[in-house]
Amino acid sequence: MPQPPYVLVLFYSRHGSVAEMAKYIARGINKAGSVEAKIRQVPDVSDTTKIATPPLPDDGAPYCTLEELADCSGLAIGSPSYFGSMAAPLKHFIDQTSTLWLTGQLIDKPACGFTSASTMHGGQEQCLHSMMTPLLHHGMVWLGLPYKNKELISTAAGGTPYGASHLANSTSETSLTNDEKALCEAQGKRIAEMAAKLKK
């Protein structure tokens, strides 16, 4: 029996902010009613080659498989901004997707990004671009956030037209502002609606 269509919410979160954003993006996806949200994370990468990652995380969402990525109807991808780029664990996962590229399994599927940084100009927009680039190589259709979402104008924290973002005032700050929550939900709703349209 085929599984129902889903948008994969795939992320790496070190201190919890990106994981919190993923919940609100998934809420927006599920509110759209056309597809379901499937939340997955990627494991840490080790700075040595001697330590193996356990097959299941200690907490949070399960680790993502390449099959789950291949079978998704859309992808919302999230990472903290590290020096204006995605985190190494997420890049490591994406670097393993050559077989999906060779077979074109992600072509014409919608994708969007979300990120968090601890300073106002901590590279959030550039981080979103770093996640966008390999997905464009896969033939995916990148979705930003249009300014019909008034929170893009009113926000004094995170939020960009390139994708949802969060301003964490410290590494332990995981709570989102109301504007950030609304933008995450709006992004989830938009990708769910687009996934349904592109699937037809």
Disulfide bonds with the S-S distance in Angstrom:
none
